[in-house]
Amino acid sequence: MTHGPAWAPDADDLAALEAEHCARVGALDPLVAVPDLGAAPGDERLLAVRLADGSRAAGLVTVGDVGADSSAALFRPLREHRLRARAAGPDVPGAVAALLSAWSERVAQDPGTPPDGDGVPQVGPAPRDHGTVLLWPSRDVGAVAALAAHGMRPTVHLAARRGTAPGAAGRVPAGVVVRDATPDDVPALVEHQLAELAYDELVGAARVRPGSRALLATQVAGAVANPATTFLVATAAPADERGDAPAGRAEEVLGVVAVEPPERSGAVAGTVTTGPVAYLVLLHVTGAARGAGVGGTLVDAALARVREQVGEDAVVLLHHGVLNPLSAPFWARQGFRPVLTTWELPVSGPVGPTT
């Protein structure tokens, strides 16, 4: 595919592009916050293209490494080529396609030394060691064909729910107790999070690293001990109450949910135009308990806690896998909808449109 000629915009050109892009995105989804492009004319990180009909696109290209033993490595490749993009004009899809071609060529010409990796083969569709990453407003669907034609894959939705008003269900399944997590629950909570990671890896939303268990054990213990974090578990009612098993048997943790308050949600708060923002970090239910209402009960309980602590008008954000057949319909039923979509491609993959 032949893409548009390289463009050298001046400051006025970039300001006009930014204004038109923001107006178009705002009309499609007023909840999306568009950060400053962060590039000035002459910046070597700036890529810009202009088509014959006046359509144009520009993007800021950055490259960064993620430590293999960091929590970020559970959800990102170890080396990322990222593009913060803007597009405007009568042919936004064409402008995006041209910008992606220019970006692909730049990455192919100078991919840098590949990271060492963690020695674990890639399982899901997301790049594990070295990849290109672009975030795009989920409702700006005109660019989807261009992204897909360049081999990029949608991996993660940032989804939002505006308000914490009680849901329609409000019923706790029989034989289930919802309570705050305690330090004694940490081993079970780690197993839940590892199970969630393993499933999400298959659909491209996570990476299970060799040190995942130790890292999660530390994180979970810290979150349970932090009074600002809402960490709830759903357990089977005590055996002596059910009368179907000997009393004293250890509780089975059927599901977990964790939510960070606004003061601990700064990393995602800037993606939306309103607040305050709480971030739902984790929801997982055992396979045997799915379909019985445990997940919805946990979400209702977590939203009730946010409502008490933050207010009814809080915005709750979360990430879930685009291709996860369990997450997408579940979160839609809970009132969450996509705001931003992460698109990714291994650097070793195609560098231009597929045929």
N, C-alpha and C positions, 0 to 999 in steps of 0.2 A: 504494500500500500504506500502511495506517495503522500507524505504529510505536508502541511503548509510550511511556507518559508519561515526561517528563524526571524524573530522580531526583537527589536531593541527598544522597548518602551521607555519613554521618559517619565518623570514623576507624575505629570498630568495624566498620561496614558494609564499608569498603574492605578491612580486614584479613581479614574473613570471606570476601569475594569472592576476594581474593588466595589465601588458603589453599585454597579449594575449586577454583579454577582450576588452581593448581599441582598439587594432588593428582590431578585429572582428567588433566592433561597428562602427569604422571609415570607414571600407570598406562598411558597409551597409548604413551609413549616415554620411558623413563628417561634417555635420552641428552640430551634437550632441557633446557637451562638456561633458566629463566624469570627474567629480570632484574626488579628492583624496578620497580613501575609508575612511581614517580617523581612522583606527584601526591598532594596532600593535599586534604582538604575545603576548598572555597572557591577552589581553584586555577582560574583562568579557562581554563586549558588542559584541564581535566578535562571530559569528556563522560560522562554516565551515564544509563542507562535501566533501567526496571523494568517487567516485564510483570505482568498480573493474577495469574498463577499463581506468582509469586515469582521467576521467572527474571530475571536481571539481567546487565548488562554495563556496563563502564566502560573508558574509554580516555584516554590522554594524547595530545593533539594538538600537534604541533610543525610548524614551517615553516622550511625552510632552503634556502640557495642553494649551488650547486656551480659553481666556476669553469669556464668553457668550455674553458680550456686546461689543466685539471688531469686527472690520471689517473682520478679518480672520475667525471669526465664521460663516460668511455668506457663506463660501466655504469649511469649514473643520469641522470634528467632534471636540467635546470639549476635548476629550483625544485621542491622536494618538499614536499608536505603529507603528513606521516607520522602513523600512528596506532599506538600501542602498546596493545593491547586485552586485556581479561580478560572471561570469560563463565562463568556458573555457573547452576545450577538445572535443573529438569526439561526445559526447552526451550532448550537452548543455541543451536540454529540460529535460533530466533525472536529470542532476545536479541541475537545477532550481527547479524541483519537490522535490528533496531531501532537498534542502535548505528551501523551503516553509514548508515542513513537520516539520523540526526542529524548524522553527520559530513559527509555529502554536502550537507546543507542549510547547515551552517556554511561549508564551502568555497565553495558557490555564493553565499552572502551576502557573503563577504569573501575573494575569491580573491587579492587583492593585485594589484599591477601586474605584468603578464606579463613574464617575462624577455625580453631582446632576442633570445635564441637565437643560433644560429651560421649562420643563413641556408641550412641544408641541410634539404630536405624530409624528413619522417618516412618511413622505409622499412618498418620492421617494426611489430609491434603494440604495442610499449612506447612510453610517452610520451617524446618527445625533449627538449622544452623545459620543460613544466609538467605535473606529474602528481601523483596521489595514490599512496602506497606503504604497504603493510601486509605485515609478515612474520607468518606463521602456521605453527604446527607441522604438518608434512606429514601426520602420521598422525591429526590431529584433523580427520577428514574431514566431521564433522557440519556444519561451517561452509561447506563448498565451495558448496553450493547458494545460500546467502545471498550469498556473494562474487560468484558468477557472475551472480546475478539483478541485482546492482547494477552489472553491466558490467565488473567487475574481471577481469583476465586473469592467470593464473599465468605468470610469465616465467622465474624462476630457482629452481633447487633448490640449497640448501646440502646437500651430500651428505657422508657420513662412512664411514670404514672403521676399525673398531677392531682394531688389531694390524697388524703388518707381516710376518707369517709368509709365506714364499715361496708363490707360487701353484702351481697344478698343472702349468702349461705349462713354464716354465723353458727353453724352446728358442729360440735366436736364429735367425731366418730365414736361409736360405742367402744368402750374398752381402751380408750386412748387418753393419756394425760399430757398436757402441755405445761412445761415448767422451765425456769431458768436453768441453764447448764451450770454444772459445778466442776471443780477440778477432777473429781472422780470420773467424769464423763469424757475427759480429754482423749483417752485411747480410742474410744468408740467414735468420737468426732473426727479424729484423724483418719480412721478407716473410711468414714463417710466421704471426707474430702478427697481421699485418694481414689475412691470409686468414682466420684464425680469427674475428677481429672482424667482418669482412664477412659471414661465414656466420651468426654469432650475431646480427647485426643483423636478419637476415631473420626469425629466430624470436623476436625480442624480448629477447634476453639481452645485447645490447651496442649501442653507438652509435659509428659511425665519424665522428669530428670532423675538421674541416679540418686541425688540427695533429697528427693521430694519428701520422703517420710520425715526425715530429721527436721527439715525446714518447716514443714507443716506442724509438726509437734510443737515447735517453739512458738509459731504464730498462733496456733489455736490456744495454747496455754495462756499466752499473753492476752488474747482477746477475751477469754473466759474470765480472767482476773480483772479486766478493765471494766469498771462500773459504767463507763460511757457507752460501751458496746452492748447492743442487745443480742444475746446469744441464747436461743431457746431450743429445747429438744421436745420431741414427742415420743413418749414411751408407752408400752403396753401397761395397762393398769396393774398394780401389784397383784401377785398371784393369789394372795389370801383374800383379796376382794373378788376375784373372778371365780375362785373355787375350783379351778381346773388344773392346778399345778401346786406342788408343795410350796408353802410360804417360805420366804427367804431366798428364793431364786433371784439371781441378778436381773435387774430390769433390762429389757431389750430396747435400745434406742432405734425407733422406727424412722425418725427423720430429724433434720436439724435445719435451722435458719439463723443467719447472722446479719445484722444491720449496723452500719457505722453512722454516728450522728454527724450533723453538718461540720462540726469542728474537725472531724477526721475524714471528710469527704472532699477536701479541696482539689484532689487530683482530677475529679470528674465534674465538680460543680461548675467549672468554666465552660462546659460543653452546652449548657442550656441558658436561656435568657431570663429565667426566673428562679426563685428559691424561696426559702432555704432548701438545701439539697441533702437528703440522706442517701446512703449507698448500700444496697442489699448485696452483701459479699457472697453469700452462700445459701443455697437451698438444695437439700438432697434427701430423698426418701428411698428406703430399701425397695428392691424390686418386688418383694412379697407384699409390701404395704401400698404399692401404687394403685391408683384407681379407687381407693377407699375414702378419699377426702383428707388424707393426712397432710399433703402438701398445701392445699387450700387453707386448712386450719392453721398451719404454721404461718403462712403469709398473713392471714387475718390477725393473728396474735402479734406478729411483728409490726404490722401497720398500726395496730392499736397502741403499741408502745411508742412508736414514732409520733402518733397523734398526741399522746399524753406529754411527751417530752419536747416536741418541736412545734406541733400545731397541725390543724386540719389541712392547711394550705401547703404543706411541705410537698416538694417534688421528690419522688423516690426513683433512683436510677439503679440499673443493674446491667450486667453483660450476660448474653447467652449466645450459644452457637446458632448460626443461621441454619445450618443443616441438621441440627439436633431435632429429631422428630418428636421428642418428649417436651422440650423446652418451648418451642415456638407456639404451639396451641395452648399450652398451659398458661404461659405468661399473658397471652391475649385474653384468656378467660379472667385473669386477675386484673385486667385493666391496663396492662403495660403495652406500649407499642414502640416500634423502632424509631430512633432519632438519627443515629449515625451508624453506618456500616463500614467495617474494616474489610478491605480487599487486599489479598496477599498473593505473592508468587515467588517460588524459589528462584534465586539468581541463576541457578544452573538450568532453569526452564527456558521456554522460548522468550526471545527478546523483541518480538514483533507480533503483528496480528497472526492468528492461526488461520489455516486454510481448510 
